[in-house]
Amino acid sequence: MLSWQTVPRQSLFTRLDFRSKLVLMLGVTGVAFLWESPWWGGALTLGTLVACLAAGVTLRYLWGIFRLLLPFFIFMLLMQGFFAGPLIIARTRQTALTPLLQLPEHWFLLGGATLSAEGLTYGLNIIFKTLTMVLVTPLTIFTTDVNAMLVSLVQLRIPYKVAFVFSSALRFFPLLAAELHGILEAQRLRGLDLERLALPRRISLYARVAVPLILGALVKSQQLEIALQAKAFTGDPLRTYLHEARLRAADYALIGGVVLFLLFAFIAYFAWGMGRFSV
């Protein structure tokens, strides 16, 4: 089940401060946006995937993300393959594209559309961009304790109330995931076989499940509000903290490496064209 979770074991990433991991996430996201070549983008995605596995993010969770995004990837690949031709010609200044498939002229709306190899390549670039930005999030969030995350955000001069709301939202994800699992298990106990339902009926069932799930989330948020009022919560940042967050040598090394990598990627892109889309 796709939900917020912490990695089950200690690694180099779990010992890093959340602020250095935020720099890593912003740096990787910036390079993913910058690079247009699917080969360089694919290498960045592969590196992010290896880092996730090294940090302890489970392969089951990563496979679940890929399965969830697979329809979007297929749609994006076909859309770019058929309709990105004018954009590619304008950017690369080539006169023609390499056709792979042409739809019959009599087809409604899509008649005569041509699937090009360059369009598929451009679609792969968008897929790798998306995967990189999706994978770097669990690499940053799942390897950090919520309490340490809260302290790091406060030390970044983020208002305490904003940081508290963010950390509370992360704590809500496991509760909502457990409640959703309980609702589905109750349906199975009543004899409903979810795996054998057709896709339209399954979508209709999940739509009905959303109602008690949202109501349960509202009840929990009201209970949290009452608990905070009972403890006289004011959101004042001038307070003591049980956990502390300090930047160590490994954090400074990571921040410096990310900054150097980002500078090199920008200079190489604009000076030598490294990472540009080419045919």
HELIX and SHEET records of a PDB file:
HELIX    1   1 LEU A   12  ARG A   15  1                                   4    
HELIX    2   2 PHE A   18  LEU A   34  1                                  17    
HELIX    3   3 PRO A   38  ALA A   55  1                                  18    
HELIX    4   4 LEU A   59  PHE A   83  1                                  25    
HELIX    5   5 GLY A   85  THR A   92  1                                   8    
HELIX    6   6 ALA A  117  ILE A  141  1                                  25    
HELIX    7   7 VAL A  146  GLN A  155  1                                  10    
HELIX    8   8 TYR A  160  LEU A  189  1                                  30    
HELIX    9   9 LEU A  194  ARG A  196  5                                   3    
HELIX   10  10 LEU A  199  ALA A  230  1                                  32    
HELIX   11  11 ALA A  249  TRP A  272  1                                  24    
SHEET    1   A 2 PRO A  99  GLN A 102  0                                        
SHEET    2   A 2 THR A 114  SER A 116 -1                                        
END                                                                             
